[in-house]
């Protein structure tokens, strides 16, 4: 099944900030959300997955600075 991937930046203070969101395509013909979903006549609600899998959170960037919230507390 397809899922939403959320990319996070982690600051030196360990706070996270989401900066990007993508829907990852599973490329399955029996997933109603996928671009590869079967176009043939079929009972989609009975056969195909209709929902996204749980969101996946990925820390993809590391900052050597503190986040804006922590900087404002100074």
C-alpha positions in Angstrom: 0.0 0.0 0.0 1.1 3.6 -0.6 2.1 5.8 2.3 2.9 9.4 3.1 6.6 10.1 3.9 7.3 13.2 6.0 10.9 14.5 5.9 12.2 16.2 9.0 15.1 18.4 9.9 16.6 17.7 13.3 18.2 20.6 15.2 21.1 20.4 17.7 18.4 21.0 20.4 16.8 17.7 19.2 13.6 19.4 18.0 12.3 18.3 14.7 10.7 20.4 11.9 8.8 18.9 9.0 9.9 20.4 5.8 8.6 18.1 3.0 5.8 15.6 2.5 5.4 13.0 -0.3 3.1 10.2 -1.1 5.2 7.1 -1.9 3.6 5.0 -4.6 3.6 1.2 -3.9 3.1 0.5 -7.6 0.6 -2.3 -6.9 -2.3 -2.9 -9.3 -4.6 -3.7 -6.3 -4.0 -0.4 -4.5 -6.7 2.2 -5.4 -4.3 5.0 -4.5 -1.4 3.8 -6.7 -0.7 5.2 -10.2 -0.4 1.5 -11.2 -4.0 0.7 -10.1 -5.7 -1.6 -12.5 -7.9 0.2 -15.0 -9.7 -3.0 -15.9 -13.3 -3.6 -14.8 -13.2 -5.0 -11.3 -14.9 -4.7 -7.9 -12.4 -2.1 -6.6 -13.9 -1.7 -3.1 -13.8 -5.5 -2.5 -10.4 -6.3 -4.0 -8.2 -3.2 -3.8 -6.6 -1.5 -0.8 -8.4 1.8 -0.2 -6.2 3.5 2.4 -2.7 4.7 2.9 -0.4 2.8 5.2 0.6 4.8 8.4 2.7 7.8 7.8 6.5 7.3 7.9 8.6 10.0 9.6 12.1 10.3 8.2 14.9 12.5 9.7 16.7 13.4 6.5 18.6 16.5 7.5 20.6 17.5 10.5 21.2 21.2 11.5 24.0 22.4 13.6 21.8 25.2 14.9 19.1 25.4 17.4 15.5 25.6 16.2 13.6 29.0 16.1 11.6 28.1 19.2 14.8 27.6 21.3 16.5 30.6 19.8 13.4 32.8 20.8 13.8 31.6 24.4 17.2 33.2 24.8 
